[in-house]
Amino acid sequence: HGLVSLLTTLNRARSEHIALRRLRGLTVHQTTDEQILCFSKRVPGEFTMSGEDDIVIVVVSLDPRFAREGLVTLDMDALELDEDAVLTVKDYLSGSTYTWEREFFVRLDPGRMAHVAAVTRIEE
């Protein structure tokens, strides 16, 4: 039941975001914990139906047994955003909305090992 729900959620995210269906536009971002991986996918607005950039940020723990926490530093140049931009993101896995900046804190544990977060608003 849990795996089916997870795959359904990930497939919904993929169907709603062209960035998750393209091979290009991948950027790996710096984290302070080697067991936390962060990457983003970005498609410029000229290639989206809405005319706006499509950006999805994924943060995942590589440690299935223990809670991990650390800082993520986004490569704002790669995302073509101002260094001081404030991002509103919606996490597909939890349904939560977060406000992230260039640097933000994450805590991931075996019960919630990842964020698959679509950028819904950018304040520059």
Salt bridges, closest charged atoms under 4 A:
GLU16 OE2 - ARG12 NE 3.88
ASP33 OD1 - ARG68 NH2 3.00
ASP53 OD2 - ARG42 NH2 3.01
ASP54 OD1 - HIS17 ND1 2.69
ASP63 OD2 - ARG68 NH1 3.03
GLU69 OE1 - ARG107 NH1 2.99
GLU80 OE1 - ARG42 NH2 3.22
GLU83 OE1 - ARG102 NE 2.81
ASP91 OD2 - HIS115 ND1 2.72
GLU123 OE2 - ARG121 NH1 3.22
